[in-house]
Structures are given as structure tokens and as C-alpha cells.
Amino acid sequence: MTTGAVSENKNAVELLPVQVLEKYLAANIEGFGGPLTISKFSGGQSNPTFKLRAASGTYVLRRQPPGKLLKSAHAVDREFRVMRALANTEVPVPRVLHLCEDRELIGSLFYVMEYCDGRIFWDAALPELDNTQRGACYEEMNRVLAALHSVDLAATGLTDYGKPGNYFERQFDRWQGQYRASELKPIEAMDKLIDWLASALPEDDGRVALVHGDYRLDNIMFHPTESRAIAVLDWELSTLGHPFADLAYQCMQLRMPANAGNISGLMGVDRGALGIPSEQDYVARYCERMGIARIDNWAFYLAFSFFRLAAIVQGVAKRAHDGNASSKNAAQVGAFVEPLALMALDVIDKEH
């Protein structure tokens, strides 16, 4: 697994008590043995992630950031639970090894999982691949997404992984609340978007599935040489919800510019010339896999995705403002809130 280039700096050692951690892991992970060295993965705005090298092998540790956290944010315990539940399904995940719920040990909750060796693509246009490989990667992302939304909740023990009721209403309330809690200044476009979403919430259609919450290209690790996913990463926003939320969220990102913060989009890109399916074809392929004819109310799902991302981004900016961000670039991220809201309003204007 990786969430960016490994940064071999002493800050990682300062953030984690190496000797304490080495002793704890030796007592709680079968076969673990030191000496232990730690480096921090650069990239990522949410849960700090570390590479652990030990005599017994290489591992990955993900922790909650230190400091005061927003309610229900940075749920590393939920990440651990869902990846453990998906271990024997069609959804590829890293093997999780241990969850530490003792906040005193290193200052916050954390879990340890296996280190997966593969490729993560940061550019949605996949410039390092040829047309056939690009098409195969997007086809694989589509396949894995449909597999995720087809997971048997009872068989995996995840029937209580989310709350009952209208998913979009529940999510709207959650993210509106978190946005207001982390708001640093009034943003007219966000206020207008929130008002529209509140008036356009769809009726509950009964669809319930396991949803990832941040399903995108750079949260999927591919095999070193094949167009095959070997690990879906970063499950902290996963829950039981409406499957169209994940699909719209991925399509929303691909509508964005190539360099929109830590998200790479395909705005202005000739997808056909690169072997990448159009949004219409991608959605149609998903519908085919899920056995449905079409998706109505697509504008709402897209607009909601922009809103939700804007609320997440505002949270990152708030943590930077409070001095609790896990990335040096966090303070700059807040500048994307208004453009995201404006893109959502444009979708509403053109497609609703």
C-alpha cells in the first residue's frame, strides 16, 4: 500500500515512539520482530500513514491525526473493520493485522496492515500507459466498484455498518453540519448549493450497498505489471449507503481539471483519443454490471458529490487553520471550496 512517495525524514520518528511501538507490535502481531524503522508517506490530507520496516517484513500503519477531531471524522477503526470484512470477497483490500484502540500508546487510534507492492496512478489521463492499458484500468475500476456494491452485507457481517433511512438526506445533514463546523468565512456559492440540495433531496429508493466514500483512481493500487486492482485503499468514509453516490463521486472527479488540488481530472481531455471511456459509457457499463437500465436524477448525484468534496476540503482547511493538518499543503486546499461549489451549480444549471 502507498499513499504517496515515502518521505524518509526524522519527523516520522518524532511523531511515533519507535521503541514503545516496536514492543507493542511484537506482543500483538504474530511473527512481528524488530528492530523497527519508520518513515512517513507524503501526500494525503486525512489520516497520517507510515511505512514500518522490521526484521519480520514491511508494514503500514495508519493513525488518527493528533489533536481535537470533528465528530465521526478520521474513523480508522471503521477502516480496519471494513477491510477485515472484505478479506474474502471480490473487492481487493490489504490484509489488516491489528487495531490499537488505546489512544495513550501513540496519542491516537491506529491500525497496522500488510504492505502491498503495486502501482498507484496519480494522473487520471494515465500518461504512463498506452490506450489499451488505459481502457483496461478504467474497466477494472468499474468492475471493482460494481463488485463493492454487490457485497453480501449479511455474509460479511456489515449489516449494521451504516444507519437506516434516506442515505442522501443523512449524508447531507452530516456534511452540512461538518461544513458549518469548519467554516472559516461565508462562501455564497456554498450557501446557494446547500439551499438547492436541501430542496432537491430524492426520495429513498431502497437501494443499500457498501459504499467506499472516496472511490477514485489514486485510492486503488494496481498490480505492478497488469491492469488488475490488488488493493482498494482509504476506507475511512465508507458506510452503508446509496451506490450511486460512489459512481457520481468518481465521475465528478473526472469532470475536474487535471490539477485540482490532490485530485486529477479529465476536464478538456479527449477521452476517446486516450482509450478512456466517456462518462456516458462508463455509467452505462456500471449499469450493465448492476443489472439496471439507467440512472435518473444524475444532476443531483453529481452536484451532491461536489458539495460533499467541498465540505471535506473545508475540514482540511480548518485543521490547517487549527494547526492539526497532516500535510504541508493543507492550508492551500481551502481555496478549492468555492470553485467546487461553482462547478456543482454549473452542473445543476446545465443538466437538471
BELSUL-V921882 format. One line per field, one symbol per residue. ss: DSSP state (h for helix, s for strand, l for the rest). phi: phi as a letter, one per 30 degrees, with the letter a starting at -180 (. if undefined). A space follows every 10 residues. Layout:
# BELSUL-V921882
ss: ???
phi: ???
This chain:
# BELSUL-V921882
ss: lllllssllh hhhhhllhhh hhhhhhhhll llllllssss slllllllss ssssllssss ssslllllll lllllhhhhh hhhhhlllll lllllsssss llhhhhllls ssssllllsl llllllllll hhhhhhhhhh hhhhhhhhhl llllllllll llllllhhhh hhhhhhhhhh hhlllllhhh hhhhhhhhhh llllllllss slllllhhhs ssllllllss ssllllllss slhhhhhhhh hhhhllllls llslllllll hhhhllllhh hhhhhhhhhh lllllllhhh hhhhhhhhhh hhhhhhhhhh hhlllllllh hhhllhhhhh hhhhhhhhhh hl
phi: .abkddcdbd eddddbdedd dedddddbbe idaddcbbbc ddiicccebb cccbddkcbb ccbdddjdcd eidhdddded ddddddeccd cdbdddcacc cdddebjada bbbdcccacc cccddhddcc edddeddddd dddddddedc eddddcicdc dbddjddddd dddddddddd dcdcadbedd dddedddddc edddcidbbd cdjbdaedcb cceebcdbdc acchcdcdad addddddddd deddddddbc iccccbeicd dedcicdded ddddddeddc ibdabdiedd dddddddddd dddddddddd ddicdcbdde dddedddded ddddddeedd cd
